[in-house]
Amino acid sequence: MCCMMLSASEEATPSIIYHCILRGLERLLLSEQLSRVDAETLVKLSVERVNMPSPHRAMAALGLMLTCMYTGVAGEEGRTHFSFIFNTYPPY
């Protein structure tokens, strides 16, 4: 449900709610309460949201993306997404 709220149009979700949801998702990641599939979905969501036109929302998404990287939930697919953003490729 949270991902559906965040995936809606940018103006549909108030900024304070958007930030609270992302912060809550970060906490769930850090406490290891999410399944691998859910965590990988958050990687995709954060990568999409980093490119938002609103700098405040993009920074919140960047925090989620960094949390994903910190917790190591970015598997091979996540590494590909991160490599695309930073124009680097992981050594294989």
C-alpha positions in Angstrom: 0.0 0.0 0.0 2.8 2.4 0.8 4.4 1.8 -2.6 1.1 2.5 -4.3 0.9 5.9 -2.4 4.4 6.7 -3.4 3.9 5.6 -7.0 0.9 7.9 -7.5 1.4 11.4 -8.9 3.8 13.6 -7.1 1.1 16.0 -5.9 -1.3 13.3 -4.7 0.7 12.5 -1.6 1.4 15.4 0.8 5.1 16.0 1.4 5.1 15.2 5.1 3.3 11.9 4.5 5.8 11.1 1.7 8.8 11.7 4.0 7.2 9.7 6.8 6.6 6.7 4.6 10.1 6.7 3.2 11.6 7.1 6.7 9.4 4.2 7.9 10.6 2.0 5.0 14.2 2.8 5.9 13.6 1.7 9.5 12.0 -1.6 8.3 15.0 -2.2 6.1 17.4 -1.5 9.0 15.5 -3.7 11.4 15.5 -6.6 8.8 11.7 -6.9 8.9 11.2 -7.1 5.1 11.5 -10.1 2.8 14.1 -10.1 0.1 11.5 -9.5 -2.6 10.1 -6.5 -0.7 13.6 -5.1 -0.2 14.4 -5.4 -3.9 11.1 -3.6 -4.7 12.3 -0.8 -2.5 15.5 -0.6 -4.4 13.6 -0.1 -7.6 11.3 2.4 -6.0 14.2 4.4 -4.6 16.0 4.5 -7.9 12.9 5.7 -9.7 12.2 8.4 -7.1 15.8 9.8 -7.0 15.0 11.3 -10.4 12.0 13.3 -9.3 11.8 17.0 -10.2 11.2 18.0 -6.5 14.6 18.1 -4.8 13.0 17.4 -1.3 11.4 14.3 -2.5 14.5 13.2 -4.5 16.6 13.6 -1.4 14.2 11.5 0.7 14.4 8.8 -2.0 18.2 9.1 -2.0 18.1 8.3 1.8 16.1 5.2 1.1 18.5 4.2 -1.7 21.5 4.6 0.5 19.8 2.6 3.2 19.3 -0.2 0.7 23.0 0.0 -0.2 24.0 0.0 3.4 21.9 -3.0 4.4 23.1 -4.9 1.3 19.7 -5.7 -0.1 20.8 -4.7 -3.6 21.4 -8.0 -5.2 22.6 -8.3 -8.8 19.6 -6.5 -10.0 20.0 -3.7 -7.5 23.7 -3.3 -8.4 22.7 -2.9 -12.0 20.2 -0.1 -11.0 22.8 1.7 -8.9 25.4 1.3 -11.6 23.1 3.0 -14.0 22.6 5.9 -11.7 26.3 6.5 -10.9 27.5 5.5 -14.4 29.8 2.8 -12.9 29.7 -0.9 -13.2 30.6 -3.3 -10.4 33.7 -5.4 -10.8 32.8 -9.0 -11.7 
